[in-house]
Amino acid sequence: MKRIGKTISMTVFAAIAMLVGFGLVSPGRAAAGPAMSAPQAVAGGDVLFQKRCGGCHSVDQDKEGPRLHHVYGSKAGSVASFKYSSALKGSNVVWTDATLDKWLTNTDSVVPDNDMDFRVSQPQERAAIIQYLKSITAK
């Protein structure tokens, strides 16, 4: 019985050592599980974007909401082909991590009387969506 336990322990140790060796897990996180890499986090943001935002927004074409390609770092209400509320069009908001996070939490807290009534309540979901928007702006 001791031999089986020792073999299992060595197998688990070898698997963790391989994960650390390949850079898939940092040594400090090996016991807690694999760390999420930046591309995985953005991929998670892509899925969340499609799930939470995709009904009204697209990356490359206007829908009920404006296209969001290159939205990060741009002035709110600046996609020429989209008809924004006068409140959003007249705002001086620039989309950054902070303004997007606040917008996704409560749009009226950023621009009262805008036409978007939507909220992402989970901070980790907002962060993943914002990272995704940053990644598609960089392309």
GICOR-V270241 format. One record per pair of residues at least 4 apart in sequence whose ideal C-beta (glycine too) atoms are under 8 Angstrom apart, sorted by the first residue. I is the first residue (numbers start at 1). GAP is how many residues later the second one is. D is the distance in whole Angstrom. If there is no record, write none. Layout:
{{I | GAP | D} {I | GAP | D}}
This chain:
{{1 | 4 | 7} {2 | 4 | 6} {3 | 4 | 6} {4 | 4 | 6} {5 | 4 | 6} {6 | 4 | 6} {7 | 4 | 6} {8 | 4 | 6} {9 | 4 | 6} {10 | 4 | 6} {11 | 4 | 6} {12 | 4 | 6} {13 | 4 | 6} {14 | 4 | 6} {15 | 4 | 7} {16 | 4 | 6} {16 | 9 | 7} {16 | 14 | 5} {17 | 4 | 6} {18 | 4 | 6} {19 | 5 | 5} {19 | 6 | 4} {19 | 11 | 7} {19 | 15 | 7} {20 | 4 | 8} {20 | 5 | 5} {20 | 6 | 7} {20 | 7 | 5} {20 | 10 | 6} {24 | 10 | 6} {25 | 4 | 6} {25 | 5 | 5} {25 | 8 | 8} {25 | 9 | 5} {25 | 10 | 6} {26 | 4 | 7} {26 | 9 | 6} {29 | 4 | 7} {29 | 5 | 7} {29 | 6 | 5} {36 | 4 | 5} {36 | 5 | 5} {36 | 8 | 7} {37 | 4 | 7} {38 | 4 | 6} {39 | 4 | 6} {40 | 4 | 6} {41 | 4 | 7} {41 | 87 | 6} {41 | 90 | 6} {42 | 4 | 7} {42 | 86 | 8} {42 | 89 | 6} {42 | 90 | 5} {42 | 93 | 5} {43 | 4 | 7} {44 | 4 | 6} {44 | 84 | 5} {45 | 4 | 6} {45 | 83 | 4} {45 | 84 | 5} {45 | 85 | 7} {45 | 86 | 5} {45 | 87 | 3} {45 | 88 | 8} {45 | 90 | 7} {46 | 4 | 7} {46 | 86 | 5} {47 | 4 | 6} {48 | 4 | 5} {48 | 5 | 8} {48 | 77 | 5} {48 | 80 | 5} {48 | 81 | 5} {48 | 84 | 7} {49 | 4 | 5} {49 | 5 | 6} {49 | 8 | 8} {49 | 80 | 5} {49 | 83 | 5} {49 | 84 | 8} {50 | 4 | 4} {52 | 68 | 6} {52 | 73 | 7} {52 | 77 | 7} {53 | 4 | 5} {53 | 12 | 8} {53 | 15 | 8} {53 | 76 | 7} {54 | 4 | 7} {55 | 9 | 8} {56 | 7 | 6} {56 | 8 | 4} {56 | 9 | 4} {56 | 60 | 8} {56 | 62 | 8} {57 | 6 | 6} {57 | 7 | 8} {57 | 8 | 4} {57 | 9 | 7} {57 | 10 | 7} {57 | 11 | 5} {58 | 4 | 7} {58 | 5 | 5} {58 | 9 | 6} {58 | 10 | 7} {59 | 8 | 6} {59 | 9 | 6} {59 | 10 | 5} {59 | 77 | 6} {60 | 7 | 6} {60 | 9 | 6} {61 | 6 | 5} {62 | 4 | 5} {62 | 5 | 5} {62 | 17 | 7} {62 | 19 | 6} {62 | 20 | 5} {63 | 4 | 8} {65 | 17 | 8} {65 | 51 | 7} {66 | 13 | 4} {66 | 15 | 8} {66 | 16 | 4} {66 | 18 | 7} {67 | 12 | 6} {67 | 14 | 8} {67 | 15 | 7} {68 | 65 | 6} {68 | 68 | 7} {69 | 67 | 6} {69 | 68 | 7} {69 | 70 | 8} {70 | 4 | 6} {70 | 66 | 8} {70 | 67 | 5} {71 | 24 | 5} {71 | 62 | 6} {71 | 66 | 7} {72 | 23 | 6} {72 | 24 | 8} {72 | 28 | 7} {72 | 58 | 8} {72 | 61 | 5} {72 | 62 | 5} {72 | 64 | 8} {72 | 65 | 4} {73 | 21 | 7} {73 | 22 | 6} {73 | 23 | 7} {73 | 64 | 6} {74 | 4 | 5} {74 | 20 | 7} {74 | 21 | 6} {74 | 63 | 8} {75 | 17 | 7} {75 | 18 | 7} {75 | 19 | 6} {75 | 20 | 8} {76 | 8 | 8} {76 | 12 | 6} {76 | 15 | 5} {76 | 17 | 4} {76 | 18 | 7} {76 | 19 | 6} {76 | 23 | 8} {76 | 35 | 7} {77 | 7 | 4} {77 | 11 | 5} {77 | 12 | 4} {77 | 13 | 8} {77 | 14 | 7} {84 | 4 | 5} {84 | 5 | 4} {84 | 31 | 7} {85 | 4 | 7} {85 | 26 | 8} {85 | 28 | 7} {85 | 29 | 5} {85 | 30 | 4} {86 | 4 | 6} {87 | 4 | 7} {87 | 24 | 5} {87 | 25 | 6} {87 | 26 | 4} {87 | 27 | 5} {88 | 5 | 8} {88 | 23 | 5} {88 | 26 | 5} {88 | 27 | 7} {88 | 28 | 8} {91 | 19 | 8} {91 | 20 | 5} {93 | 6 | 6} {93 | 10 | 8} {93 | 17 | 6} {93 | 18 | 6} {94 | 5 | 7} {95 | 4 | 6} {95 | 5 | 5} {95 | 8 | 8} {95 | 38 | 8} {96 | 4 | 7} {97 | 4 | 6} {97 | 33 | 6} {97 | 37 | 8} {98 | 4 | 6} {99 | 4 | 6} {99 | 11 | 6} {100 | 4 | 6} {100 | 26 | 8} {100 | 29 | 8} {100 | 30 | 5} {100 | 33 | 7} {101 | 4 | 6} {101 | 22 | 8} {101 | 25 | 5} {101 | 26 | 7} {101 | 29 | 6} {102 | 4 | 7} {102 | 7 | 6} {102 | 8 | 5} {103 | 4 | 6} {103 | 7 | 5} {103 | 8 | 8} {104 | 14 | 8} {104 | 15 | 7} {104 | 16 | 4} {104 | 22 | 5} {104 | 25 | 7} {104 | 26 | 8} {105 | 4 | 7} {105 | 14 | 6} {105 | 15 | 7} {105 | 16 | 8} {105 | 21 | 7} {106 | 4 | 8} {106 | 13 | 6} {107 | 4 | 7} {107 | 7 | 5} {107 | 9 | 5} {107 | 10 | 7} {107 | 11 | 7} {107 | 12 | 8} {108 | 4 | 5} {108 | 5 | 8} {108 | 6 | 7} {110 | 4 | 8} {120 | 5 | 5} {120 | 6 | 5} {120 | 9 | 7} {121 | 4 | 8} {122 | 4 | 7} {123 | 4 | 6} {124 | 4 | 6} {125 | 4 | 6} {126 | 4 | 6} {127 | 4 | 6} {128 | 4 | 6} {129 | 4 | 6} {130 | 4 | 6} {131 | 4 | 6} {132 | 4 | 7} {133 | 4 | 6} {134 | 4 | 7} {135 | 4 | 7}}
